[in-house]
Amino acid sequence: MTKTQHEIRDPIHVFVRLGGDERQVVDSRPFQRLRHIHQLALTHFVYPGATHRRFEHSLGVMELASRAFDVITRPEHVSDAIRNHIKEIPDQTKLSYWRTVLRMAALCHDVGHLPFSHAAERELLPKGWNHERMTRAIIESDKMREIWEGLTPPLRARDIVKLALGKKEARDLDFTNWEAILSEIITGDAFGVDRMDYLLRDSHHAGVAYGRFDHYRLLDTLRILPSPQEGDGSEPGEPMLGVSEGGLHSAEALMLARYFMYAQVYFHPVRRIYDIHLMDFLREWLPNGRFSTDLDDHLALTDNEVMAALLKEAATCPHASRIVGRQHFKVLYERNPQDTEINPEAAARVYEALSKQFGEDLFKRDTYPQPVGQPDFPVELRDGTIVSSLSKSAAIKQVPVVSIDTVFAERCIHEAARKWLQDHRETIICPNKEET
């Protein structure tokens, strides 16, 4: 007898279950490649347990996406107004189709990632390309279309692209309200299950507690709600993903978990400098200093090939030897409130002054501003009133923004540079102040 359901053990969700159609996608070359792409690049150099891959993360996103779908489409969770506005919800045939599309989109949302995930994406892809665009190219490729069109019922590749990328990354496609909500399940700033899974999974493997939150409660309280309207509120806004009041604290915990994970893990300075050394190596090692956007080239390149090159080149390439020999640049200066209050460009001034004094090759600057503000989503109060999360939750409004601006120095010059900076810091940060 042919097995139609498959179970995969998972440390976060216990079991991830998939059917035969989904097994075809999991067995495909683009998805199997994710077994060889680290979720957190070289973070395991700092947190040794963080060796997990995009493969298991993608399975987890599929599991959470279907849980969210089942909750928000449950008849008792859908108001008459929403049911009348979104015609797909009362239609069981359409619901079944879109649930399958959502699970496939969740599986495929990361297939376009480069080796070591985000570490080199911003600077080493041709202009106009990112991992989302590569993901779309794979989903729409001939090989994957064979899978989509061979299913019963067949799936449209464009529908999978919409849900996997969302409105921000698929701007050329028109989204219905229903499609926008489903894409929000995966990619949303507030409740995207991509974010939920990576916070829980990264926290688990890094061995920290910062990323944990009550995702069971949060998923159970997800609802499709009209967006809160300004003015008299007589006309409900467009439907979007929100929570019932009982899930608000879980939503707050998610926002805080994200803040703490960025502050303690993702923006850890040693983790960040390894990313910089990796980018410097790839610029020299890759043909023309860029990743190829050819699909065959993309599928053939994983962390394994890059790591093998690092080991091979460590004896002759300084960038490789810094990674392999753990001789990374050391933190010399980190942005702090006192300096930025005097001069918002304090870190830039420090980097420029040090480079001029000792030589630019001996220093690296790492800056990453996070977007300001927290997502605003609807909250359904116990009396049925719909309000804005930012008006209901003081905690969400006050979640800090994590931004970094760090200067690193080569080890051989670090102590001399530290002493020189200590002597000249005041005039560097306040250039109009005469040095005494």
Order of alpha helices (4+ residues) and beta strands (2+ residues): beta-beta-alpha-alpha-alpha-alpha-alpha-alpha-alpha-alpha-alpha-alpha-alpha-alpha-beta-beta-alpha-alpha-alpha-alpha-alpha-beta-alpha-alpha-beta-beta-beta-alpha-alpha-beta-alpha
